[in-house]
């Protein structure tokens, strides 16, 4: 599940991919709204990874001795 946290990194790493003004969304150039869209996506992915870790710990598969 930790691999999910690489998605935002990869999605924002290659700047030439999203370094353009089109397509615009509500007047915002693509460059800005693409980066802004990753904020809730990253929060959602972090939550999913967190829940998967909590579930494993509750089942007795965590890091506790």
PyMOL Python script that loads the backbone (N, CA, C, O; Angstrom):
from pymol import cmd

cmd.read_pdbstr("""\
ATOM      1  N   UNK A   1       0.811  -1.202   0.000  1.00  0.00           N
ATOM      2  CA  UNK A   1       0.000   0.000   0.000  1.00  0.00           C
ATOM      3  C   UNK A   1       0.855   1.268   0.000  1.00  0.00           C
ATOM      4  O   UNK A   1       0.410   2.313  -0.476  1.00  0.00           O
ATOM      5  N   UNK A   2       2.058   1.186   0.521  1.00  0.00           N
ATOM      6  CA  UNK A   2       2.929   2.358   0.553  1.00  0.00           C
ATOM      7  C   UNK A   2       3.261   2.866  -0.843  1.00  0.00           C
ATOM      8  O   UNK A   2       3.620   4.031  -1.015  1.00  0.00           O
ATOM      9  N   UNK A   3       3.144   1.998  -1.833  1.00  0.00           N
ATOM     10  CA  UNK A   3       3.437   2.379  -3.216  1.00  0.00           C
ATOM     11  C   UNK A   3       2.464   3.466  -3.691  1.00  0.00           C
ATOM     12  O   UNK A   3       2.804   4.261  -4.567  1.00  0.00           O
ATOM     13  N   UNK A   4       1.272   3.502  -3.123  1.00  0.00           N
ATOM     14  CA  UNK A   4       0.301   4.540  -3.489  1.00  0.00           C
ATOM     15  C   UNK A   4       0.846   5.940  -3.231  1.00  0.00           C
ATOM     16  O   UNK A   4       0.467   6.892  -3.914  1.00  0.00           O
ATOM     17  N   UNK A   5       1.731   6.068  -2.248  1.00  0.00           N
ATOM     18  CA  UNK A   5       2.287   7.382  -1.935  1.00  0.00           C
ATOM     19  C   UNK A   5       3.281   7.860  -2.983  1.00  0.00           C
ATOM     20  O   UNK A   5       3.675   9.026  -2.976  1.00  0.00           O
ATOM     21  N   UNK A   6       3.688   6.981  -3.876  1.00  0.00           N
ATOM     22  CA  UNK A   6       4.572   7.379  -4.970  1.00  0.00           C
ATOM     23  C   UNK A   6       3.803   8.059  -6.107  1.00  0.00           C
ATOM     24  O   UNK A   6       4.393   8.799  -6.894  1.00  0.00           O
ATOM     25  N   UNK A   7       2.510   7.816  -6.196  1.00  0.00           N
ATOM     26  CA  UNK A   7       1.723   8.390  -7.287  1.00  0.00           C
ATOM     27  C   UNK A   7       1.781   9.921  -7.345  1.00  0.00           C
ATOM     28  O   UNK A   7       2.013  10.465  -8.424  1.00  0.00           O
ATOM     29  N   UNK A   8       1.580  10.639  -6.234  1.00  0.00           N
ATOM     30  CA  UNK A   8       1.694  12.098  -6.310  1.00  0.00           C
ATOM     31  C   UNK A   8       3.101  12.545  -6.691  1.00  0.00           C
ATOM     32  O   UNK A   8       3.279  13.505  -7.440  1.00  0.00           O
ATOM     33  N   UNK A   9       4.076  11.851  -6.177  1.00  0.00           N
ATOM     34  CA  UNK A   9       5.460  12.194  -6.502  1.00  0.00           C
ATOM     35  C   UNK A   9       5.706  12.056  -7.999  1.00  0.00           C
ATOM     36  O   UNK A   9       6.276  12.948  -8.627  1.00  0.00           O
ATOM     37  N   UNK A  10       5.276  10.941  -8.562  1.00  0.00           N
ATOM     38  CA  UNK A  10       5.471  10.702  -9.990  1.00  0.00           C
ATOM     39  C   UNK A  10       4.611  11.658 -10.817  1.00  0.00           C
ATOM     40  O   UNK A  10       5.062  12.177 -11.838  1.00  0.00           O
ATOM     41  N   UNK A  11       3.384  11.886 -10.379  1.00  0.00           N
ATOM     42  CA  UNK A  11       2.482  12.768 -11.107  1.00  0.00           C
ATOM     43  C   UNK A  11       2.943  14.206 -11.183  1.00  0.00           C
ATOM     44  O   UNK A  11       2.599  14.922 -12.123  1.00  0.00           O
ATOM     45  N   UNK A  12       3.718  14.636 -10.203  1.00  0.00           N
ATOM     46  CA  UNK A  12       4.193  16.016 -10.180  1.00  0.00           C
ATOM     47  C   UNK A  12       5.670  16.150 -10.527  1.00  0.00           C
ATOM     48  O   UNK A  12       6.184  17.263 -10.636  1.00  0.00           O
ATOM     49  N   UNK A  13       6.350  15.032 -10.700  1.00  0.00           N
ATOM     50  CA  UNK A  13       7.791  15.064 -10.956  1.00  0.00           C
ATOM     51  C   UNK A  13       8.127  15.587 -12.342  1.00  0.00           C
ATOM     52  O   UNK A  13       9.069  16.365 -12.496  1.00  0.00           O
ATOM     53  N   UNK A  14       7.377  15.175 -13.347  1.00  0.00           N
ATOM     54  CA  UNK A  14       7.691  15.516 -14.721  1.00  0.00           C
ATOM     55  C   UNK A  14       6.963  16.800 -15.115  1.00  0.00           C
ATOM     56  O   UNK A  14       5.866  16.753 -15.672  1.00  0.00           O
ATOM     57  N   UNK A  15       7.571  17.931 -14.827  1.00  0.00           N
ATOM     58  CA  UNK A  15       6.953  19.242 -15.022  1.00  0.00           C
ATOM     59  C   UNK A  15       6.594  19.520 -16.488  1.00  0.00           C
ATOM     60  O   UNK A  15       5.538  20.105 -16.731  1.00  0.00           O
ATOM     61  N   UNK A  16       7.409  19.137 -17.474  1.00  0.00           N
ATOM     62  CA  UNK A  16       7.011  19.426 -18.868  1.00  0.00           C
ATOM     63  C   UNK A  16       5.659  18.821 -19.258  1.00  0.00           C
ATOM     64  O   UNK A  16       5.031  19.296 -20.205  1.00  0.00           O
ATOM     65  N   UNK A  17       5.202  17.795 -18.557  1.00  0.00           N
ATOM     66  CA  UNK A  17       3.907  17.198 -18.853  1.00  0.00           C
ATOM     67  C   UNK A  17       2.764  18.176 -18.593  1.00  0.00           C
ATOM     68  O   UNK A  17       1.810  18.229 -19.370  1.00  0.00           O
ATOM     69  N   UNK A  18       2.845  18.933 -17.537  1.00  0.00           N
ATOM     70  CA  UNK A  18       1.743  19.828 -17.183  1.00  0.00           C
ATOM     71  C   UNK A  18       2.113  21.302 -17.279  1.00  0.00           C
ATOM     72  O   UNK A  18       1.391  22.149 -16.753  1.00  0.00           O
ATOM     73  N   UNK A  19       3.213  21.624 -17.934  1.00  0.00           N
ATOM     74  CA  UNK A  19       3.643  23.006 -18.087  1.00  0.00           C
ATOM     75  C   UNK A  19       2.981  23.631 -19.322  1.00  0.00           C
ATOM     76  O   UNK A  19       3.640  23.896 -20.327  1.00  0.00           O
ATOM     77  N   UNK A  20       1.679  23.858 -19.228  1.00  0.00           N
ATOM     78  CA  UNK A  20       0.945  24.496 -20.317  1.00  0.00           C
ATOM     79  C   UNK A  20      -0.259  25.246 -19.740  1.00  0.00           C
ATOM     80  O   UNK A  20      -0.672  25.026 -18.602  1.00  0.00           O
ATOM     81  N   UNK A  21      -0.796  26.124 -20.557  1.00  0.00           N
ATOM     82  CA  UNK A  21      -1.943  26.916 -20.109  1.00  0.00           C
ATOM     83  C   UNK A  21      -3.261  26.243 -20.448  1.00  0.00           C
ATOM     84  O   UNK A  21      -4.286  26.532 -19.830  1.00  0.00           O
ATOM     85  N   UNK A  22      -3.243  25.359 -21.413  1.00  0.00           N
ATOM     86  CA  UNK A  22      -4.482  24.704 -21.829  1.00  0.00           C
ATOM     87  C   UNK A  22      -4.442  23.243 -21.447  1.00  0.00           C
ATOM     88  O   UNK A  22      -3.359  22.657 -21.480  1.00  0.00           O
ATOM     89  N   UNK A  23      -5.512  22.632 -21.098  1.00  0.00           N
ATOM     90  CA  UNK A  23      -6.869  23.178 -21.031  1.00  0.00           C
ATOM     91  C   UNK A  23      -7.079  23.941 -19.730  1.00  0.00           C
ATOM     92  O   UNK A  23      -6.615  23.527 -18.668  1.00  0.00           O
ATOM     93  N   UNK A  24      -7.771  25.038 -19.830  1.00  0.00           N
ATOM     94  CA  UNK A  24      -8.086  25.848 -18.645  1.00  0.00           C
ATOM     95  C   UNK A  24      -9.350  25.305 -17.980  1.00  0.00           C
ATOM     96  O   UNK A  24     -10.233  24.755 -18.638  1.00  0.00           O
ATOM     97  N   UNK A  25      -9.410  25.474 -16.676  1.00  0.00           N
ATOM     98  CA  UNK A  25     -10.577  25.043 -15.911  1.00  0.00           C
ATOM     99  C   UNK A  25     -11.012  26.191 -15.016  1.00  0.00           C
ATOM    100  O   UNK A  25     -10.286  26.594 -14.107  1.00  0.00           O
ATOM    101  N   UNK A  26     -12.192  26.708 -15.281  1.00  0.00           N
ATOM    102  CA  UNK A  26     -12.737  27.857 -14.533  1.00  0.00           C
ATOM    103  C   UNK A  26     -11.785  29.053 -14.556  1.00  0.00           C
ATOM    104  O   UNK A  26     -11.688  29.799 -13.582  1.00  0.00           O
ATOM    105  N   UNK A  27     -11.098  29.223 -15.657  1.00  0.00           N
ATOM    106  CA  UNK A  27     -10.180  30.345 -15.813  1.00  0.00           C
ATOM    107  C   UNK A  27      -8.769  30.091 -15.316  1.00  0.00           C
ATOM    108  O   UNK A  27      -7.890  30.933 -15.500  1.00  0.00           O
ATOM    109  N   UNK A  28      -8.538  28.947 -14.692  1.00  0.00           N
ATOM    110  CA  UNK A  28      -7.199  28.621 -14.211  1.00  0.00           C
ATOM    111  C   UNK A  28      -6.449  27.826 -15.270  1.00  0.00           C
ATOM    112  O   UNK A  28      -6.993  26.867 -15.817  1.00  0.00           O
ATOM    113  N   UNK A  29      -5.208  28.206 -15.570  1.00  0.00           N
ATOM    114  CA  UNK A  29      -4.424  27.432 -16.524  1.00  0.00           C
ATOM    115  C   UNK A  29      -4.180  26.007 -16.013  1.00  0.00           C
ATOM    116  O   UNK A  29      -4.199  25.754 -14.808  1.00  0.00           O
ATOM    117  N   UNK A  30      -3.958  25.106 -16.930  1.00  0.00           N
ATOM    118  CA  UNK A  30      -3.736  23.696 -16.603  1.00  0.00           C
ATOM    119  C   UNK A  30      -2.625  23.534 -15.568  1.00  0.00           C
ATOM    120  O   UNK A  30      -2.738  22.719 -14.652  1.00  0.00           O
ATOM    121  N   UNK A  31      -1.552  24.310 -15.716  1.00  0.00           N
ATOM    122  CA  UNK A  31      -0.415  24.212 -14.809  1.00  0.00           C
ATOM    123  C   UNK A  31      -0.843  24.332 -13.353  1.00  0.00           C
ATOM    124  O   UNK A  31      -0.346  23.593 -12.502  1.00  0.00           O
ATOM    125  N   UNK A  32      -1.752  25.248 -13.053  1.00  0.00           N
ATOM    126  CA  UNK A  32      -2.168  25.474 -11.672  1.00  0.00           C
ATOM    127  C   UNK A  32      -3.203  24.467 -11.186  1.00  0.00           C
ATOM    128  O   UNK A  32      -3.072  23.917 -10.092  1.00  0.00           O
ATOM    129  N   UNK A  33      -4.237  24.222 -12.000  1.00  0.00           N
ATOM    130  CA  UNK A  33      -5.278  23.329 -11.490  1.00  0.00           C
ATOM    131  C   UNK A  33      -4.816  21.889 -11.443  1.00  0.00           C
ATOM    132  O   UNK A  33      -5.327  21.113 -10.635  1.00  0.00           O
ATOM    133  N   UNK A  34      -3.866  21.502 -12.283  1.00  0.00           N
ATOM    134  CA  UNK A  34      -3.321  20.146 -12.212  1.00  0.00           C
ATOM    135  C   UNK A  34      -2.613  19.933 -10.868  1.00  0.00           C
ATOM    136  O   UNK A  34      -2.820  18.915 -10.208  1.00  0.00           O
ATOM    137  N   UNK A  35      -1.781  20.896 -10.470  1.00  0.00           N
ATOM    138  CA  UNK A  35      -1.086  20.790  -9.190  1.00  0.00           C
ATOM    139  C   UNK A  35      -2.067  20.849  -8.021  1.00  0.00           C
ATOM    140  O   UNK A  35      -1.934  20.107  -7.048  1.00  0.00           O
ATOM    141  N   UNK A  36      -3.036  21.724  -8.125  1.00  0.00           N
ATOM    142  CA  UNK A  36      -4.018  21.855  -7.055  1.00  0.00           C
ATOM    143  C   UNK A  36      -4.878  20.597  -6.929  1.00  0.00           C
ATOM    144  O   UNK A  36      -5.292  20.241  -5.826  1.00  0.00           O
ATOM    145  N   UNK A  37      -5.144  19.936  -8.023  1.00  0.00           N
ATOM    146  CA  UNK A  37      -5.937  18.701  -7.983  1.00  0.00           C
ATOM    147  C   UNK A  37      -5.220  17.600  -7.212  1.00  0.00           C
ATOM    148  O   UNK A  37      -5.866  16.722  -6.640  1.00  0.00           O
ATOM    149  N   UNK A  38      -3.903  17.640  -7.192  1.00  0.00           N
ATOM    150  CA  UNK A  38      -3.148  16.618  -6.470  1.00  0.00           C
ATOM    151  C   UNK A  38      -3.252  16.754  -4.954  1.00  0.00           C
ATOM    152  O   UNK A  38      -2.957  15.798  -4.238  1.00  0.00           O
ATOM    153  N   UNK A  39      -3.658  17.901  -4.452  1.00  0.00           N
ATOM    154  CA  UNK A  39      -3.770  18.086  -3.002  1.00  0.00           C
ATOM    155  C   UNK A  39      -4.820  17.141  -2.408  1.00  0.00           C
ATOM    156  O   UNK A  39      -4.485  16.384  -1.496  1.00  0.00           O
ATOM    157  N   UNK A  40      -6.078  17.146  -2.881  1.00  0.00           N
ATOM    158  CA  UNK A  40      -7.035  16.192  -2.308  1.00  0.00           C
ATOM    159  C   UNK A  40      -6.731  14.748  -2.695  1.00  0.00           C
ATOM    160  O   UNK A  40      -7.011  13.829  -1.925  1.00  0.00           O
ATOM    161  N   UNK A  41      -6.166  14.543  -3.870  1.00  0.00           N
ATOM    162  CA  UNK A  41      -5.802  13.176  -4.277  1.00  0.00           C
ATOM    163  C   UNK A  41      -4.753  12.615  -3.325  1.00  0.00           C
ATOM    164  O   UNK A  41      -4.851  11.467  -2.891  1.00  0.00           O
ATOM    165  N   UNK A  42      -3.754  13.424  -3.003  1.00  0.00           N
ATOM    166  CA  UNK A  42      -2.700  12.987  -2.090  1.00  0.00           C
ATOM    167  C   UNK A  42      -3.268  12.736  -0.698  1.00  0.00           C
ATOM    168  O   UNK A  42      -2.884  11.771  -0.038  1.00  0.00           O
ATOM    169  N   UNK A  43      -4.173  13.592  -0.248  1.00  0.00           N
ATOM    170  CA  UNK A  43      -4.802  13.387   1.063  1.00  0.00           C
ATOM    171  C   UNK A  43      -5.577  12.075   1.075  1.00  0.00           C
ATOM    172  O   UNK A  43      -5.505  11.326   2.049  1.00  0.00           O
ATOM    173  N   UNK A  44      -6.308  11.791   0.017  1.00  0.00           N
ATOM    174  CA  UNK A  44      -7.071  10.548  -0.075  1.00  0.00           C
ATOM    175  C   UNK A  44      -6.145   9.325  -0.078  1.00  0.00           C
ATOM    176  O   UNK A  44      -6.411   8.337   0.607  1.00  0.00           O
ATOM    177  N   UNK A  45      -5.071   9.398  -0.842  1.00  0.00           N
ATOM    178  CA  UNK A  45      -4.130   8.279  -0.886  1.00  0.00           C
ATOM    179  C   UNK A  45      -3.453   8.063   0.469  1.00  0.00           C
ATOM    180  O   UNK A  45      -3.243   6.926   0.892  1.00  0.00           O
ATOM    181  N   UNK A  46      -3.115   9.158   1.141  1.00  0.00           N
ATOM    182  CA  UNK A  46      -2.506   9.049   2.467  1.00  0.00           C
ATOM    183  C   UNK A  46      -3.473   8.409   3.451  1.00  0.00           C
ATOM    184  O   UNK A  46      -3.066   7.589   4.274  1.00  0.00           O
ATOM    185  N   UNK A  47      -4.745   8.772   3.374  1.00  0.00           N
ATOM    186  CA  UNK A  47      -5.775   8.197   4.236  1.00  0.00           C
ATOM    187  C   UNK A  47      -5.925   6.701   3.972  1.00  0.00           C
ATOM    188  O   UNK A  47      -6.047   5.912   4.909  1.00  0.00           O
ATOM    189  N   UNK A  48      -5.917   6.315   2.708  1.00  0.00           N
ATOM    190  CA  UNK A  48      -6.030   4.897   2.354  1.00  0.00           C
ATOM    191  C   UNK A  48      -4.853   4.105   2.909  1.00  0.00           C
ATOM    192  O   UNK A  48      -5.038   3.021   3.463  1.00  0.00           O
ATOM    193  N   UNK A  49      -3.654   4.635   2.764  1.00  0.00           N
ATOM    194  CA  UNK A  49      -2.469   3.948   3.294  1.00  0.00           C
ATOM    195  C   UNK A  49      -2.528   3.884   4.813  1.00  0.00           C
ATOM    196  O   UNK A  49      -2.172   2.863   5.402  1.00  0.00           O
ATOM    197  N   UNK A  50      -2.968   4.949   5.448  1.00  0.00           N
ATOM    198  CA  UNK A  50      -3.102   4.966   6.904  1.00  0.00           C
ATOM    199  C   UNK A  50      -4.092   3.908   7.375  1.00  0.00           C
ATOM    200  O   UNK A  50      -3.807   3.159   8.309  1.00  0.00           O
ATOM    201  N   UNK A  51      -5.251   3.847   6.730  1.00  0.00           N
ATOM    202  CA  UNK A  51      -6.248   2.854   7.122  1.00  0.00           C
ATOM    203  C   UNK A  51      -5.751   1.434   6.913  1.00  0.00           C
ATOM    204  O   UNK A  51      -6.062   0.547   7.708  1.00  0.00           O
ATOM    205  N   UNK A  52      -4.997   1.209   5.872  1.00  0.00           N
ATOM    206  CA  UNK A  52      -4.480  -0.138   5.637  1.00  0.00           C
ATOM    207  C   UNK A  52      -3.476  -0.512   6.727  1.00  0.00           C
ATOM    208  O   UNK A  52      -3.393  -1.676   7.117  1.00  0.00           O
ATOM    209  N   UNK A  53      -2.726   0.450   7.212  1.00  0.00           N
ATOM    210  CA  UNK A  53      -1.783   0.198   8.301  1.00  0.00           C
ATOM    211  C   UNK A  53      -2.493  -0.026   9.618  1.00  0.00           C
ATOM    212  O   UNK A  53      -2.100  -0.900  10.390  1.00  0.00           O
ATOM    213  N   UNK A  54      -3.531   0.746   9.889  1.00  0.00           N
ATOM    214  CA  UNK A  54      -4.305   0.582  11.116  1.00  0.00           C
ATOM    215  C   UNK A  54      -4.997  -0.775  11.136  1.00  0.00           C
ATOM    216  O   UNK A  54      -5.048  -1.430  12.177  1.00  0.00           O
ATOM    217  N   UNK A  55      -5.519  -1.192  10.016  1.00  0.00           N
ATOM    218  CA  UNK A  55      -6.199  -2.485   9.934  1.00  0.00           C
ATOM    219  C   UNK A  55      -5.212  -3.617  10.231  1.00  0.00           C
ATOM    220  O   UNK A  55      -5.544  -4.572  10.934  1.00  0.00           O
ATOM    221  N   UNK A  56      -4.014  -3.503   9.696  1.00  0.00           N
ATOM    222  CA  UNK A  56      -3.004  -4.532   9.946  1.00  0.00           C
ATOM    223  C   UNK A  56      -2.591  -4.592  11.400  1.00  0.00           C
ATOM    224  O   UNK A  56      -2.367  -5.679  11.934  1.00  0.00           O
ATOM    225  N   UNK A  57      -2.486  -3.442  12.052  1.00  0.00           N
ATOM    226  CA  UNK A  57      -2.099  -3.418  13.463  1.00  0.00           C
ATOM    227  C   UNK A  57      -3.188  -3.994  14.346  1.00  0.00           C
ATOM    228  O   UNK A  57      -2.898  -4.685  15.322  1.00  0.00           O
ATOM    229  N   UNK A  58      -4.439  -3.715  14.012  1.00  0.00           N
ATOM    230  CA  UNK A  58      -5.538  -4.246  14.808  1.00  0.00           C
ATOM    231  C   UNK A  58      -5.633  -5.757  14.688  1.00  0.00           C
ATOM    232  O   UNK A  58      -6.093  -6.422  15.616  1.00  0.00           O
ATOM    233  N   UNK A  59      -5.214  -6.300  13.578  1.00  0.00           N
ATOM    234  CA  UNK A  59      -5.270  -7.737  13.359  1.00  0.00           C
ATOM    235  C   UNK A  59      -4.054  -8.449  13.970  1.00  0.00           C
ATOM    236  O   UNK A  59      -3.944  -9.673  13.898  1.00  0.00           O
ATOM    237  N   UNK A  60      -3.149  -7.675  14.570  1.00  0.00           N
ATOM    238  CA  UNK A  60      -1.981  -8.271  15.189  1.00  0.00           C
ATOM    239  C   UNK A  60      -0.781  -8.423  14.271  1.00  0.00           C
ATOM    240  O   UNK A  60       0.120  -9.219  14.537  1.00  0.00           O
ATOM    241  N   UNK A  61      -0.773  -7.639  13.167  1.00  0.00           N
ATOM    242  CA  UNK A  61       0.337  -7.734  12.235  1.00  0.00           C
ATOM    243  C   UNK A  61       1.164  -6.461  12.223  1.00  0.00           C
ATOM    244  O   UNK A  61       1.870  -6.205  11.248  1.00  0.00           O
ATOM    245  N   UNK A  62       1.103  -5.669  13.254  1.00  0.00           N
ATOM    246  CA  UNK A  62       1.796  -4.398  13.301  1.00  0.00           C
ATOM    247  C   UNK A  62       3.227  -4.543  13.789  1.00  0.00           C
ATOM    248  O   UNK A  62       3.791  -5.637  13.821  1.00  0.00           O
ATOM    249  N   UNK A  63       3.799  -3.400  14.169  1.00  0.00           N
ATOM    250  CA  UNK A  63       5.184  -3.362  14.614  1.00  0.00           C
ATOM    251  C   UNK A  63       5.344  -3.604  16.104  1.00  0.00           C
ATOM    252  O   UNK A  63       6.468  -3.603  16.606  1.00  0.00           O
ATOM    253  N   UNK A  64       4.260  -3.809  16.816  1.00  0.00           N
ATOM    254  CA  UNK A  64       4.360  -4.004  18.244  1.00  0.00           C
ATOM    255  C   UNK A  64       5.057  -5.324  18.553  1.00  0.00           C
ATOM    256  O   UNK A  64       4.898  -6.303  17.823  1.00  0.00           O
ATOM    257  N   UNK A  65       5.836  -5.348  19.646  1.00  0.00           N
ATOM    258  CA  UNK A  65       6.534  -6.604  19.999  1.00  0.00           C
ATOM    259  C   UNK A  65       5.601  -7.661  20.551  1.00  0.00           C
ATOM    260  O   UNK A  65       6.042  -8.759  20.888  1.00  0.00           O
TER     261      UNK A  65
END
""", "prot")
cmd.dss("prot")
cmd.show_as("cartoon", "prot")
cmd.util.cbc("prot")
cmd.orient("prot")
